[in-house]
Amino acid sequence: MIEEPEATDLAARIVTLETKMAFQDQAIEELNQALAEHFKEIESLKRELHNLGSQLRDVESHPALAPGVEPPPPHY
């Protein structure tokens, strides 16, 4: 049979573990949300990089579309 002090100690340990678990669940959820946001941002950046690559290939294949060479500043 469990004596009273041991039962109190056991209950306190269970409460401590439950509290830690609740904080860990919250931390995991926050990390999951951050990861999802980062994934969306990475996908957006991949699309933008693909579009910029396409634009660069277009300019390279049509040199007339490329911006003109700027003359050096007057102090050169």
PyMOL CGO cylinders between C-alpha atoms (Angstrom):
from pymol import cmd
from pymol.cgo import CYLINDER

trace = [
    CYLINDER, 0.00, 0.00, 0.00, 1.24, 3.53, -0.82, 0.3, 1, 1, 1, 1, 1, 1,
    CYLINDER, 1.24, 3.53, -0.82, 1.87, 5.75, 2.15, 0.3, 1, 1, 1, 1, 1, 1,
    CYLINDER, 1.87, 5.75, 2.15, 0.50, 9.30, 2.12, 0.3, 1, 1, 1, 1, 1, 1,
    CYLINDER, 0.50, 9.30, 2.12, 3.84, 11.16, 1.56, 0.3, 1, 1, 1, 1, 1, 1,
    CYLINDER, 3.84, 11.16, 1.56, 4.69, 8.91, -1.38, 0.3, 1, 1, 1, 1, 1, 1,
    CYLINDER, 4.69, 8.91, -1.38, 1.24, 9.44, -2.91, 0.3, 1, 1, 1, 1, 1, 1,
    CYLINDER, 1.24, 9.44, -2.91, 1.65, 13.21, -2.63, 0.3, 1, 1, 1, 1, 1, 1,
    CYLINDER, 1.65, 13.21, -2.63, 5.13, 13.00, -4.16, 0.3, 1, 1, 1, 1, 1, 1,
    CYLINDER, 5.13, 13.00, -4.16, 3.81, 10.82, -6.96, 0.3, 1, 1, 1, 1, 1, 1,
    CYLINDER, 3.81, 10.82, -6.96, 0.94, 13.23, -7.64, 0.3, 1, 1, 1, 1, 1, 1,
    CYLINDER, 0.94, 13.23, -7.64, 3.35, 16.18, -7.73, 0.3, 1, 1, 1, 1, 1, 1,
    CYLINDER, 3.35, 16.18, -7.73, 5.61, 14.32, -10.17, 0.3, 1, 1, 1, 1, 1, 1,
    CYLINDER, 5.61, 14.32, -10.17, 2.62, 13.53, -12.41, 0.3, 1, 1, 1, 1, 1, 1,
    CYLINDER, 2.62, 13.53, -12.41, 1.54, 17.19, -12.38, 0.3, 1, 1, 1, 1, 1, 1,
    CYLINDER, 1.54, 17.19, -12.38, 5.09, 18.24, -13.26, 0.3, 1, 1, 1, 1, 1, 1,
    CYLINDER, 5.09, 18.24, -13.26, 5.21, 15.76, -16.16, 0.3, 1, 1, 1, 1, 1, 1,
    CYLINDER, 5.21, 15.76, -16.16, 1.79, 16.86, -17.42, 0.3, 1, 1, 1, 1, 1, 1,
    CYLINDER, 1.79, 16.86, -17.42, 2.88, 20.50, -17.29, 0.3, 1, 1, 1, 1, 1, 1,
    CYLINDER, 2.88, 20.50, -17.29, 6.08, 19.78, -19.19, 0.3, 1, 1, 1, 1, 1, 1,
    CYLINDER, 6.08, 19.78, -19.19, 4.12, 17.79, -21.76, 0.3, 1, 1, 1, 1, 1, 1,
    CYLINDER, 4.12, 17.79, -21.76, 1.67, 20.66, -22.28, 0.3, 1, 1, 1, 1, 1, 1,
    CYLINDER, 1.67, 20.66, -22.28, 4.54, 23.10, -22.89, 0.3, 1, 1, 1, 1, 1, 1,
    CYLINDER, 4.54, 23.10, -22.89, 6.19, 20.64, -25.26, 0.3, 1, 1, 1, 1, 1, 1,
    CYLINDER, 6.19, 20.64, -25.26, 2.94, 20.20, -27.18, 0.3, 1, 1, 1, 1, 1, 1,
    CYLINDER, 2.94, 20.20, -27.18, 2.67, 23.98, -27.51, 0.3, 1, 1, 1, 1, 1, 1,
    CYLINDER, 2.67, 23.98, -27.51, 6.31, 24.26, -28.65, 0.3, 1, 1, 1, 1, 1, 1,
    CYLINDER, 6.31, 24.26, -28.65, 5.82, 21.50, -31.22, 0.3, 1, 1, 1, 1, 1, 1,
    CYLINDER, 5.82, 21.50, -31.22, 2.73, 23.24, -32.60, 0.3, 1, 1, 1, 1, 1, 1,
    CYLINDER, 2.73, 23.24, -32.60, 4.59, 26.57, -32.84, 0.3, 1, 1, 1, 1, 1, 1,
    CYLINDER, 4.59, 26.57, -32.84, 7.50, 24.88, -34.60, 0.3, 1, 1, 1, 1, 1, 1,
    CYLINDER, 7.50, 24.88, -34.60, 5.10, 23.14, -36.98, 0.3, 1, 1, 1, 1, 1, 1,
    CYLINDER, 5.10, 23.14, -36.98, 3.47, 26.47, -37.87, 0.3, 1, 1, 1, 1, 1, 1,
    CYLINDER, 3.47, 26.47, -37.87, 6.86, 28.12, -38.43, 0.3, 1, 1, 1, 1, 1, 1,
    CYLINDER, 6.86, 28.12, -38.43, 7.94, 25.20, -40.61, 0.3, 1, 1, 1, 1, 1, 1,
    CYLINDER, 7.94, 25.20, -40.61, 4.77, 25.47, -42.71, 0.3, 1, 1, 1, 1, 1, 1,
    CYLINDER, 4.77, 25.47, -42.71, 5.32, 29.22, -43.17, 0.3, 1, 1, 1, 1, 1, 1,
    CYLINDER, 5.32, 29.22, -43.17, 8.94, 28.64, -44.19, 0.3, 1, 1, 1, 1, 1, 1,
    CYLINDER, 8.94, 28.64, -44.19, 7.88, 25.98, -46.66, 0.3, 1, 1, 1, 1, 1, 1,
    CYLINDER, 7.88, 25.98, -46.66, 5.41, 28.40, -48.27, 0.3, 1, 1, 1, 1, 1, 1,
    CYLINDER, 5.41, 28.40, -48.27, 8.09, 31.10, -48.46, 0.3, 1, 1, 1, 1, 1, 1,
    CYLINDER, 8.09, 31.10, -48.46, 10.59, 28.68, -50.00, 0.3, 1, 1, 1, 1, 1, 1,
    CYLINDER, 10.59, 28.68, -50.00, 8.04, 27.64, -52.62, 0.3, 1, 1, 1, 1, 1, 1,
    CYLINDER, 8.04, 27.64, -52.62, 7.36, 31.30, -53.42, 0.3, 1, 1, 1, 1, 1, 1,
    CYLINDER, 7.36, 31.30, -53.42, 11.07, 32.01, -53.73, 0.3, 1, 1, 1, 1, 1, 1,
    CYLINDER, 11.07, 32.01, -53.73, 11.51, 28.98, -56.00, 0.3, 1, 1, 1, 1, 1, 1,
    CYLINDER, 11.51, 28.98, -56.00, 8.76, 30.29, -58.30, 0.3, 1, 1, 1, 1, 1, 1,
    CYLINDER, 8.76, 30.29, -58.30, 10.33, 33.75, -58.33, 0.3, 1, 1, 1, 1, 1, 1,
    CYLINDER, 10.33, 33.75, -58.33, 13.77, 32.31, -59.08, 0.3, 1, 1, 1, 1, 1, 1,
    CYLINDER, 13.77, 32.31, -59.08, 12.29, 30.24, -61.92, 0.3, 1, 1, 1, 1, 1, 1,
    CYLINDER, 12.29, 30.24, -61.92, 10.61, 33.36, -63.35, 0.3, 1, 1, 1, 1, 1, 1,
    CYLINDER, 10.61, 33.36, -63.35, 13.82, 35.38, -63.10, 0.3, 1, 1, 1, 1, 1, 1,
    CYLINDER, 13.82, 35.38, -63.10, 15.73, 32.57, -64.81, 0.3, 1, 1, 1, 1, 1, 1,
    CYLINDER, 15.73, 32.57, -64.81, 13.19, 32.60, -67.63, 0.3, 1, 1, 1, 1, 1, 1,
    CYLINDER, 13.19, 32.60, -67.63, 13.51, 36.36, -67.99, 0.3, 1, 1, 1, 1, 1, 1,
    CYLINDER, 13.51, 36.36, -67.99, 17.30, 36.11, -68.04, 0.3, 1, 1, 1, 1, 1, 1,
    CYLINDER, 17.30, 36.11, -68.04, 17.19, 33.45, -70.75, 0.3, 1, 1, 1, 1, 1, 1,
    CYLINDER, 17.19, 33.45, -70.75, 14.83, 35.67, -72.77, 0.3, 1, 1, 1, 1, 1, 1,
    CYLINDER, 14.83, 35.67, -72.77, 17.21, 38.63, -72.51, 0.3, 1, 1, 1, 1, 1, 1,
    CYLINDER, 17.21, 38.63, -72.51, 20.22, 36.46, -73.35, 0.3, 1, 1, 1, 1, 1, 1,
    CYLINDER, 20.22, 36.46, -73.35, 18.49, 35.10, -76.43, 0.3, 1, 1, 1, 1, 1, 1,
    CYLINDER, 18.49, 35.10, -76.43, 17.44, 38.62, -77.57, 0.3, 1, 1, 1, 1, 1, 1,
    CYLINDER, 17.44, 38.62, -77.57, 20.35, 41.00, -76.91, 0.3, 1, 1, 1, 1, 1, 1,
    CYLINDER, 20.35, 41.00, -76.91, 18.32, 43.93, -78.26, 0.3, 1, 1, 1, 1, 1, 1,
    CYLINDER, 18.32, 43.93, -78.26, 16.04, 43.59, -75.20, 0.3, 1, 1, 1, 1, 1, 1,
    CYLINDER, 16.04, 43.59, -75.20, 18.97, 43.92, -72.80, 0.3, 1, 1, 1, 1, 1, 1,
    CYLINDER, 18.97, 43.92, -72.80, 19.39, 47.32, -71.15, 0.3, 1, 1, 1, 1, 1, 1,
    CYLINDER, 19.39, 47.32, -71.15, 22.07, 49.47, -72.75, 0.3, 1, 1, 1, 1, 1, 1,
    CYLINDER, 22.07, 49.47, -72.75, 25.50, 49.84, -71.25, 0.3, 1, 1, 1, 1, 1, 1,
    CYLINDER, 25.50, 49.84, -71.25, 25.63, 52.90, -69.05, 0.3, 1, 1, 1, 1, 1, 1,
    CYLINDER, 25.63, 52.90, -69.05, 28.56, 55.24, -69.57, 0.3, 1, 1, 1, 1, 1, 1,
    CYLINDER, 28.56, 55.24, -69.57, 30.88, 55.55, -66.58, 0.3, 1, 1, 1, 1, 1, 1,
    CYLINDER, 30.88, 55.55, -66.58, 30.21, 58.42, -64.17, 0.3, 1, 1, 1, 1, 1, 1,
    CYLINDER, 30.21, 58.42, -64.17, 31.90, 61.73, -65.03, 0.3, 1, 1, 1, 1, 1, 1,
    CYLINDER, 31.90, 61.73, -65.03, 34.54, 61.41, -62.35, 0.3, 1, 1, 1, 1, 1, 1,
    CYLINDER, 34.54, 61.41, -62.35, 36.23, 58.51, -64.23, 0.3, 1, 1, 1, 1, 1, 1,
]
cmd.load_cgo(trace, "trace")
